[in-house]
């Protein structure tokens, strides 16, 4: 982690390799854990009544890959350019909580088949993503690029709610 003196001397620098490696490892772990539970080809998922605004299945891996890459890079920027160690620790905690929610949604939705709980999890992920984006952008203005992440999570919340509503038993 950089000290205040280093931040002052080199504002807006790119993250050190070890910082980027740590954020990439965390994001990749969440992606793998979430993907392990994701089964869009399952009979249960195929039988769900889906809303008209449901994107094609191919859109999800593309969107999530881009968002995960953005999350790893912008979080590394925030950690490297944080004003102090305490702020960096808050960003790390916010990122960790966000990644748990992110991976957890797939388990709640695809494995537990709990559409209501998945909607609540998606809403919590949206709030967490918005908070993380705020923290990341405050540490480094390039972090504003993360704004697509809470927007996508908000869409996922609406989609989860629509699936829940259409498939209540």
Z-matrix of the N, CA and C atoms (Angstrom, degrees):
N
C 1 1.455
C 2 1.517 1 108.71
N 3 1.287 2 117.07 1 141.79
C 4 1.455 3 122.95 2 -179.02
C 5 1.525 4 110.70 3 -79.67
N 6 1.299 5 115.88 4 149.95
C 7 1.461 6 120.09 5 173.63
C 8 1.512 7 108.54 6 -89.02
N 9 1.340 8 115.86 7 168.75
C 10 1.469 9 119.36 8 178.32
C 11 1.517 10 111.46 9 -58.84
N 12 1.319 11 117.09 10 -38.02
C 13 1.462 12 119.97 11 -179.55
C 14 1.530 13 110.11 12 -62.44
N 15 1.325 14 117.13 13 -41.37
C 16 1.452 15 119.77 14 179.70
C 17 1.521 16 111.26 15 -66.69
N 18 1.318 17 116.96 16 -38.02
C 19 1.457 18 120.55 17 179.27
C 20 1.520 19 109.51 18 -64.61
N 21 1.320 20 117.09 19 -41.65
C 22 1.457 21 121.66 20 179.97
C 23 1.524 22 110.91 21 -65.13
N 24 1.335 23 116.39 22 -38.82
C 25 1.460 24 120.00 23 -178.47
C 26 1.521 25 112.34 24 -72.21
N 27 1.322 26 117.52 25 -32.59
C 28 1.461 27 121.62 26 -175.15
C 29 1.520 28 110.76 27 -134.10
N 30 1.313 29 118.37 28 63.31
C 31 1.464 30 118.49 29 -178.35
C 32 1.527 31 111.14 30 -65.24
N 33 1.320 32 115.22 31 145.60
C 34 1.451 33 120.56 32 175.53
C 35 1.515 34 114.31 33 70.55
N 36 1.318 35 117.64 34 19.93
C 37 1.463 36 119.57 35 -179.69
C 38 1.525 37 109.89 36 -72.62
N 39 1.306 38 115.57 37 160.36
C 40 1.464 39 120.69 38 176.53
C 41 1.509 40 108.43 39 -76.15
N 42 1.310 41 116.98 40 153.55
C 43 1.462 42 119.36 41 -176.22
C 44 1.523 43 112.14 42 -66.90
N 45 1.313 44 114.83 43 149.40
C 46 1.458 45 120.55 44 175.20
C 47 1.533 46 108.55 45 -64.74
N 48 1.306 47 115.42 46 153.62
C 49 1.460 48 120.92 47 -177.55
C 50 1.516 49 111.84 48 -56.71
N 51 1.337 50 118.50 49 -40.45
C 52 1.457 51 119.91 50 -177.61
C 53 1.529 52 111.68 51 -69.24
N 54 1.317 53 117.76 52 -34.33
C 55 1.469 54 120.71 53 177.72
C 56 1.522 55 109.75 54 -68.11
N 57 1.304 56 117.34 55 -45.93
C 58 1.461 57 121.62 56 178.02
C 59 1.535 58 110.57 57 -63.53
N 60 1.317 59 116.92 58 -38.71
C 61 1.471 60 120.15 59 178.25
C 62 1.526 61 110.55 60 -63.17
N 63 1.326 62 118.04 61 -40.23
C 64 1.473 63 121.46 62 -179.73
C 65 1.529 64 110.83 63 -66.82
N 66 1.325 65 117.47 64 -45.33
C 67 1.467 66 118.56 65 -179.68
C 68 1.524 67 110.38 66 -68.18
N 69 1.314 68 117.52 67 -37.46
C 70 1.464 69 121.00 68 178.22
C 71 1.522 70 110.44 69 -64.33
N 72 1.323 71 117.11 70 -41.86
C 73 1.463 72 120.75 71 178.58
C 74 1.531 73 110.68 72 -62.74
N 75 1.319 74 117.41 73 -43.55
C 76 1.468 75 120.77 74 178.84
C 77 1.514 76 111.78 75 -63.17
N 78 1.317 77 116.93 76 -46.36
C 79 1.467 78 121.50 77 -179.66
C 80 1.526 79 110.01 78 -66.13
N 81 1.323 80 117.07 79 -43.26
C 82 1.468 81 120.06 80 179.64
C 83 1.524 82 111.20 81 -63.62
N 84 1.319 83 117.11 82 -37.89
C 85 1.465 84 120.34 83 177.73
C 86 1.522 85 110.48 84 -62.15
N 87 1.317 86 116.87 85 -45.75
C 88 1.469 87 120.26 86 178.26
C 89 1.526 88 110.41 87 -62.06
N 90 1.316 89 116.96 88 -40.38
C 91 1.466 90 120.69 89 179.39
C 92 1.526 91 111.12 90 -63.11
N 93 1.321 92 117.36 91 -43.54
C 94 1.468 93 121.13 92 -179.47
C 95 1.523 94 110.65 93 -67.51
N 96 1.334 95 117.24 94 -44.23
C 97 1.467 96 120.69 95 179.84
C 98 1.534 97 110.45 96 -62.58
N 99 1.323 98 116.63 97 -44.67
C 100 1.462 99 119.98 98 177.79
C 101 1.516 100 112.13 99 -65.64
N 102 1.317 101 116.83 100 -41.82
C 103 1.464 102 120.97 101 -179.77
C 104 1.518 103 111.91 102 -64.69
N 105 1.325 104 117.05 103 -31.88
C 106 1.464 105 120.80 104 179.85
C 107 1.529 106 111.36 105 -61.74
N 108 1.317 107 116.89 106 -27.34
C 109 1.468 108 120.92 107 -179.53
C 110 1.517 109 113.05 108 -94.95
N 111 1.312 110 117.66 109 -15.04
C 112 1.465 111 122.18 110 -172.96
C 113 1.525 112 110.56 111 -79.69
N 114 1.337 113 114.37 112 120.71
C 115 1.466 114 120.20 113 -177.09
C 116 1.538 115 110.80 114 -135.35
N 117 1.340 116 117.20 115 70.37
C 118 1.465 117 118.69 116 -178.71
C 119 1.524 118 113.42 117 -67.53
N 120 1.319 119 117.84 118 -12.05
C 121 1.452 120 120.19 119 177.75
C 122 1.521 121 113.27 120 -92.29
N 123 1.316 122 116.62 121 0.38
C 124 1.468 123 119.14 122 -177.76
C 125 1.527 124 110.98 123 -69.32
N 126 1.331 125 115.26 124 154.02
C 127 1.461 126 120.45 125 177.36
C 128 1.520 127 111.36 126 -60.05
N 129 1.327 128 117.08 127 -40.12
C 130 1.470 129 120.85 128 179.65
C 131 1.528 130 110.05 129 -58.42
N 132 1.313 131 117.05 130 -48.94
C 133 1.462 132 120.22 131 -177.47
C 134 1.525 133 111.22 132 -67.50
N 135 1.312 134 116.87 133 -41.61
C 136 1.471 135 119.82 134 -179.15
C 137 1.529 136 111.36 135 -63.81
N 138 1.330 137 117.49 136 -29.90
C 139 1.475 138 120.84 137 179.87
C 140 1.531 139 113.42 138 -78.93
N 141 1.312 140 117.83 139 -14.46
C 142 1.469 141 119.04 140 179.62
C 143 1.522 142 110.72 141 -63.32
N 144 1.322 143 115.50 142 140.06
C 145 1.467 144 120.46 143 172.92
C 146 1.530 145 106.76 144 -80.39
N 147 1.311 146 115.93 145 120.28
C 148 1.465 147 121.33 146 -173.95
C 149 1.529 148 110.37 147 -106.42
N 150 1.320 149 116.22 148 148.13
C 151 1.471 150 119.38 149 177.95
C 152 1.530 151 110.82 150 -72.85
N 153 1.309 152 115.55 151 161.39
C 154 1.473 153 120.55 152 -179.85
C 155 1.521 154 112.96 153 -61.02
N 156 1.319 155 116.36 154 -28.99
C 157 1.466 156 118.91 155 -176.78
C 158 1.532 157 112.71 156 -85.25
N 159 1.310 158 117.42 157 8.60
C 160 1.466 159 121.66 158 176.21
C 161 1.524 160 108.21 159 -63.46
N 162 1.341 161 118.74 160 120.73
C 163 1.466 162 119.81 161 177.94
C 164 1.534 163 111.02 162 -67.78
N 165 1.310 164 116.95 163 160.74
C 166 1.466 165 119.04 164 175.58
C 167 1.533 166 109.81 165 -64.00
N 168 1.304 167 116.25 166 151.54
C 169 1.472 168 121.22 167 -176.69
C 170 1.530 169 112.14 168 -54.56
N 171 1.323 170 117.60 169 -34.19
C 172 1.467 171 120.94 170 -177.99
C 173 1.532 172 112.70 171 -66.13
N 174 1.313 173 117.98 172 -20.24
C 175 1.470 174 120.60 173 -178.43
C 176 1.529 175 112.35 174 -70.84
N 177 1.312 176 117.45 175 -32.23
C 178 1.465 177 120.34 176 -173.73
C 179 1.524 178 113.69 177 -66.22
N 180 1.329 179 120.71 178 -49.43
C 181 1.460 180 118.14 179 179.65
C 182 1.531 181 112.99 180 -64.86
N 183 1.319 182 116.71 181 -33.79
C 184 1.467 183 119.53 182 177.97
C 185 1.529 184 110.19 183 -66.52
N 186 1.329 185 116.24 184 -49.74
C 187 1.467 186 120.16 185 -179.42
C 188 1.521 187 110.99 186 -60.78
N 189 1.326 188 117.19 187 -47.51
C 190 1.465 189 119.62 188 -176.73
C 191 1.522 190 112.35 189 -67.12
N 192 1.321 191 118.20 190 -36.44
C 193 1.471 192 120.19 191 177.82
C 194 1.521 193 110.36 192 -61.72
N 195 1.330 194 116.82 193 -46.10
C 196 1.466 195 120.30 194 178.81
C 197 1.530 196 111.33 195 -64.28
N 198 1.323 197 116.38 196 -42.34
C 199 1.468 198 119.85 197 179.96
C 200 1.522 199 111.43 198 -66.27
N 201 1.320 200 117.61 199 -39.98
C 202 1.472 201 120.52 200 178.53
C 203 1.529 202 110.78 201 -64.10
N 204 1.321 203 117.49 202 -41.98
C 205 1.468 204 120.40 203 178.20
C 206 1.529 205 109.96 204 -62.23
N 207 1.321 206 116.31 205 -44.82
C 208 1.461 207 121.79 206 177.71
C 209 1.525 208 110.77 207 -59.78
N 210 1.316 209 116.42 208 -44.10
C 211 1.459 210 121.78 209 -179.37
C 212 1.525 211 111.16 210 -62.27
N 213 1.318 212 117.95 211 -43.19
C 214 1.467 213 121.10 212 179.60
C 215 1.528 214 111.27 213 -63.90
N 216 1.324 215 116.87 214 -45.78
C 217 1.470 216 120.52 215 -176.43
C 218 1.529 217 111.34 216 -70.86
N 219 1.329 218 117.67 217 -48.69
C 220 1.466 219 119.04 218 -177.00
C 221 1.530 220 111.81 219 -67.84
N 222 1.322 221 117.50 220 -33.47
C 223 1.469 222 119.34 221 176.16
C 224 1.522 223 110.37 222 -66.93
N 225 1.324 224 116.92 223 -39.92
C 226 1.469 225 120.24 224 176.73
C 227 1.525 226 110.40 225 -62.99
N 228 1.328 227 116.89 226 -41.62
C 229 1.470 228 119.72 227 176.92
C 230 1.528 229 110.71 228 -59.27
N 231 1.326 230 116.19 229 -43.97
C 232 1.462 231 119.95 230 -179.24
C 233 1.520 232 111.29 231 -64.43
N 234 1.312 233 117.35 232 -41.75
C 235 1.464 234 120.10 233 179.65
C 236 1.522 235 111.41 234 -66.68
N 237 1.297 236 116.26 235 -40.21
C 238 1.466 237 120.50 236 -179.10
C 239 1.529 238 112.13 237 -71.89
N 240 1.323 239 117.61 238 -33.25
C 241 1.461 240 121.26 239 -174.76
C 242 1.529 241 113.41 240 -108.50
N 243 1.326 242 116.65 241 13.89
C 244 1.464 243 120.14 242 178.37
C 245 1.528 244 109.98 243 -59.98
N 246 1.328 245 117.14 244 146.09
C 247 1.464 246 119.66 245 -177.92
C 248 1.527 247 113.43 246 -65.00
N 249 1.334 248 116.82 247 -26.38
C 250 1.464 249 120.18 248 178.27
C 251 1.524 250 109.63 249 -160.29
N 252 1.319 251 115.22 250 172.19
C 253 1.469 252 121.84 251 -177.28
C 254 1.532 253 111.88 252 -62.02
N 255 1.301 254 116.39 253 -38.21
C 256 1.470 255 120.70 254 -178.70
C 257 1.534 256 110.88 255 -63.58
N 258 1.318 257 116.24 256 -42.49
C 259 1.466 258 119.74 257 178.01
C 260 1.530 259 109.79 258 -64.22
N 261 1.316 260 116.65 259 -43.04
C 262 1.472 261 120.39 260 179.32
C 263 1.527 262 110.37 261 -60.42
N 264 1.318 263 117.84 262 -39.02
C 265 1.469 264 120.67 263 178.15
C 266 1.522 265 111.30 264 -64.42
N 267 1.329 266 117.09 265 -37.38
C 268 1.470 267 120.07 266 177.59
C 269 1.527 268 110.86 267 -67.07
N 270 1.323 269 116.74 268 -38.23
C 271 1.466 270 120.23 269 176.54
C 272 1.533 271 109.46 270 -64.50
N 273 1.328 272 117.34 271 -42.86
C 274 1.464 273 120.67 272 179.20
C 275 1.530 274 111.24 273 -61.03
N 276 1.321 275 117.42 274 -43.65
C 277 1.466 276 120.79 275 179.04
C 278 1.530 277 110.67 276 -65.27
N 279 1.326 278 116.91 277 -41.93
C 280 1.465 279 120.70 278 179.23
C 281 1.531 280 110.39 279 -64.19
N 282 1.320 281 116.99 280 -40.14
C 283 1.465 282 121.17 281 178.25
C 284 1.529 283 110.39 282 -65.05
N 285 1.316 284 117.30 283 -45.30
C 286 1.470 285 120.69 284 -179.36
C 287 1.527 286 110.86 285 -61.47
N 288 1.319 287 117.28 286 -45.91
C 289 1.471 288 120.79 287 179.41
C 290 1.524 289 110.14 288 -62.27
N 291 1.321 290 116.51 289 -40.96
C 292 1.455 291 121.38 290 -179.97
C 293 1.524 292 111.12 291 -62.83
N 294 1.321 293 116.70 292 -42.58
C 295 1.459 294 119.88 293 -178.41
C 296 1.527 295 111.99 294 -68.51
N 297 1.327 296 117.12 295 -33.53
C 298 1.465 297 120.22 296 175.58
C 299 1.529 298 109.69 297 -64.43
N 300 1.328 299 117.10 298 -45.84
C 301 1.468 300 120.43 299 177.48
C 302 1.527 301 110.89 300 -62.55
N 303 1.313 302 116.03 301 -41.45
C 304 1.453 303 121.29 302 -178.24
C 305 1.528 304 110.61 303 -60.21
N 306 1.308 305 117.12 304 -52.51
C 307 1.466 306 120.84 305 -179.88
C 308 1.524 307 110.82 306 -68.21
N 309 1.323 308 116.55 307 -36.10
C 310 1.455 309 120.97 308 -176.88
C 311 1.511 310 113.82 309 -64.56
N 312 1.334 311 117.25 310 -32.69
C 313 1.460 312 119.31 311 -178.72
C 314 1.531 313 111.42 312 -55.78
N 315 1.313 314 117.51 313 -44.96
C 316 1.466 315 120.68 314 -178.53
C 317 1.523 316 111.72 315 -60.79
N 318 1.317 317 116.85 316 -37.89
C 319 1.461 318 120.33 317 179.62
C 320 1.525 319 111.22 318 -69.57
N 321 1.320 320 115.73 319 -39.77
C 322 1.471 321 119.34 320 178.96
C 323 1.529 322 110.40 321 -68.16
N 324 1.318 323 116.90 322 -42.75
C 325 1.462 324 121.22 323 -176.64
C 326 1.526 325 111.84 324 -77.11
N 327 1.321 326 117.44 325 -62.27
C 328 1.454 327 121.15 326 -170.87
C 329 1.527 328 114.12 327 -78.08
N 330 1.309 329 118.13 328 -35.25
C 331 1.465 330 119.51 329 -176.97
C 332 1.522 331 112.77 330 -92.81
N 333 1.335 332 116.86 331 -44.49
C 334 1.466 333 119.51 332 -178.63
C 335 1.529 334 112.09 333 -85.39
N 336 1.339 335 116.70 334 -17.73
C 337 1.475 336 121.97 335 -178.93
C 338 1.529 337 111.02 336 58.48
N 339 1.307 338 116.69 337 36.81
C 340 1.469 339 122.74 338 -178.69
C 341 1.525 340 108.54 339 -103.42
N 342 1.311 341 116.91 340 86.67
C 343 1.465 342 121.47 341 -174.22
C 344 1.527 343 112.30 342 -64.78
N 345 1.319 344 118.26 343 -38.94
C 346 1.457 345 120.54 344 177.60
C 347 1.517 346 111.35 345 -65.47
N 348 1.323 347 116.41 346 -46.49
C 349 1.469 348 120.59 347 178.77
C 350 1.526 349 110.69 348 -65.29
N 351 1.331 350 116.91 349 -34.83
C 352 1.464 351 120.17 350 177.37
C 353 1.526 352 110.62 351 -65.58
N 354 1.329 353 116.73 352 -36.76
C 355 1.470 354 120.36 353 177.39
C 356 1.526 355 110.33 354 -64.83
N 357 1.315 356 116.82 355 -43.39
C 358 1.473 357 121.05 356 178.06
C 359 1.531 358 109.86 357 -64.46
N 360 1.326 359 116.97 358 -41.46
C 361 1.467 360 120.96 359 178.39
C 362 1.522 361 110.38 360 -63.49
N 363 1.325 362 117.10 361 -42.22
C 364 1.469 363 120.47 362 178.35
C 365 1.524 364 111.22 363 -63.86
N 366 1.326 365 116.93 364 -38.48
C 367 1.472 366 120.30 365 177.40
C 368 1.527 367 110.48 366 -65.23
N 369 1.336 368 116.78 367 -41.79
C 370 1.463 369 120.27 368 177.35
C 371 1.525 370 110.33 369 -64.52
N 372 1.327 371 116.91 370 -39.11
C 373 1.466 372 120.99 371 177.05
C 374 1.527 373 110.68 372 -63.62
N 375 1.313 374 117.10 373 -39.45
C 376 1.470 375 120.68 374 178.16
C 377 1.523 376 110.51 375 -62.37
N 378 1.320 377 116.73 376 -47.16
C 379 1.475 378 120.43 377 178.88
C 380 1.523 379 110.45 378 -62.69
N 381 1.322 380 116.44 379 -43.07
C 382 1.460 381 120.84 380 178.85
C 383 1.528 382 111.14 381 -63.44
N 384 1.325 383 116.67 382 -40.61
C 385 1.467 384 121.31 383 -179.98
C 386 1.524 385 111.60 384 -66.07
N 387 1.333 386 116.08 385 -39.45
C 388 1.467 387 119.92 386 177.56
C 389 1.534 388 110.38 387 -65.46
N 390 1.331 389 116.65 388 -42.55
C 391 1.465 390 120.65 389 177.70
C 392 1.528 391 110.72 390 -64.20
N 393 1.318 392 117.29 391 -43.81
C 394 1.457 393 120.53 392 179.10
C 395 1.519 394 110.90 393 -62.92
N 396 1.319 395 116.94 394 -42.65
C 397 1.465 396 120.47 395 178.22
C 398 1.521 397 110.91 396 -60.69
N 399 1.328 398 116.83 397 -42.23
C 400 1.471 399 120.64 398 177.58
C 401 1.531 400 110.60 399 -60.02
N 402 1.315 401 116.95 400 -46.22
C 403 1.470 402 121.09 401 -178.84
C 404 1.526 403 111.72 402 -65.22
N 405 1.335 404 115.59 403 -43.18
C 406 1.463 405 120.66 404 -178.58
C 407 1.527 406 110.33 405 -65.24
N 408 1.315 407 117.29 406 -44.86
C 409 1.469 408 120.97 407 -179.32
C 410 1.521 409 111.70 408 -66.97
N 411 1.331 410 117.37 409 -32.15
C 412 1.470 411 120.13 410 177.61
C 413 1.525 412 111.27 411 -67.87
N 414 1.321 413 116.87 412 -32.46
C 415 1.466 414 120.36 413 -179.83
C 416 1.525 415 111.80 414 -80.22
N 417 1.318 416 116.82 415 -32.14
C 418 1.465 417 121.48 416 -179.53
C 419 1.523 418 107.80 417 -152.28
N 420 1.328 419 118.57 418 121.96
C 421 1.471 420 120.87 419 -176.83
C 422 1.531 421 113.41 420 -56.35
N 423 1.310 422 118.21 421 -26.36
C 424 1.466 423 120.31 422 177.92
C 425 1.523 424 111.00 423 -66.28
N 426 1.312 425 116.85 424 -15.69
C 427 1.457 426 121.90 425 177.68
C 428 1.517 427 113.50 426 -65.98
N 429 1.332 428 116.77 427 -14.88
C 430 1.476 429 119.36 428 176.41
C 431 1.522 430 111.45 429 -61.20
N 432 1.331 431 116.76 430 -19.38
C 433 1.466 432 120.67 431 177.28
C 434 1.525 433 111.09 432 -62.04
N 435 1.321 434 117.36 433 -18.59
C 436 1.463 435 121.59 434 -179.93
C 437 1.528 436 111.99 435 -75.90
N 438 1.310 437 118.87 436 -5.66
C 439 1.472 438 122.11 437 -177.49
C 440 1.526 439 112.95 438 -58.30
N 441 1.314 440 117.82 439 -25.53
C 442 1.468 441 119.98 440 177.53
C 443 1.527 442 111.47 441 -65.91
N 444 1.309 443 117.03 442 -26.94
C 445 1.462 444 121.15 443 -177.29
C 446 1.531 445 112.35 444 -66.04
N 447 1.338 446 119.88 445 -54.32
C 448 1.473 447 117.06 446 176.98
C 449 1.531 448 112.62 447 -65.42
N 450 1.324 449 117.21 448 -28.14
C 451 1.473 450 119.06 449 177.03
C 452 1.533 451 109.92 450 -64.96
N 453 1.323 452 117.17 451 -44.30
C 454 1.468 453 120.60 452 178.42
C 455 1.522 454 110.40 453 -66.08
N 456 1.331 455 116.76 454 -39.56
C 457 1.472 456 120.29 455 178.67
C 458 1.530 457 110.55 456 -64.74
N 459 1.326 458 117.57 457 -36.11
C 460 1.467 459 120.73 458 176.71
C 461 1.533 460 109.55 459 -64.78
N 462 1.318 461 116.25 460 -42.51
C 463 1.465 462 119.74 461 175.59
C 464 1.530 463 110.16 462 -60.67
N 465 1.324 464 117.26 463 -42.94
C 466 1.467 465 121.22 464 178.98
C 467 1.530 466 110.95 465 -62.66
N 468 1.313 467 117.04 466 -33.75
C 469 1.465 468 120.89 467 177.32
C 470 1.523 469 110.20 468 -66.27
N 471 1.318 470 116.84 469 -45.78
C 472 1.468 471 121.37 470 178.25
C 473 1.527 472 109.66 471 -62.24
N 474 1.320 473 116.77 472 -43.30
C 475 1.458 474 120.96 473 179.08
C 476 1.537 475 110.79 474 -63.74
N 477 1.322 476 117.17 475 -44.29
C 478 1.473 477 120.88 476 177.67
C 479 1.523 478 110.91 477 -60.26
N 480 1.323 479 116.27 478 -43.55
C 481 1.474 480 119.96 479 179.27
C 482 1.523 481 111.23 480 -63.83
N 483 1.324 482 116.75 481 -39.55
C 484 1.468 483 120.11 482 179.02
C 485 1.532 484 110.48 483 -65.66
N 486 1.312 485 116.83 484 -40.95
C 487 1.463 486 120.42 485 177.20
C 488 1.527 487 110.70 486 -63.68
N 489 1.303 488 116.66 487 -42.48
C 490 1.471 489 121.69 488 177.99
C 491 1.533 490 110.45 489 -60.83
N 492 1.323 491 115.23 490 -47.74
C 493 1.464 492 120.52 491 -178.72
C 494 1.535 493 111.46 492 -61.87
N 495 1.325 494 116.51 493 -43.61
C 496 1.462 495 120.85 494 -176.44
C 497 1.534 496 112.98 495 -73.72
N 498 1.313 497 117.37 496 -19.86
C 499 1.459 498 120.20 497 -171.22
C 500 1.522 499 113.53 498 -120.93
N 501 1.326 500 116.99 499 23.88
C 502 1.470 501 120.17 500 175.63
C 503 1.519 502 108.66 501 -68.01
N 504 1.305 503 115.22 502 144.23
C 505 1.472 504 118.56 503 -178.84
C 506 1.486 505 110.96 504 -118.69
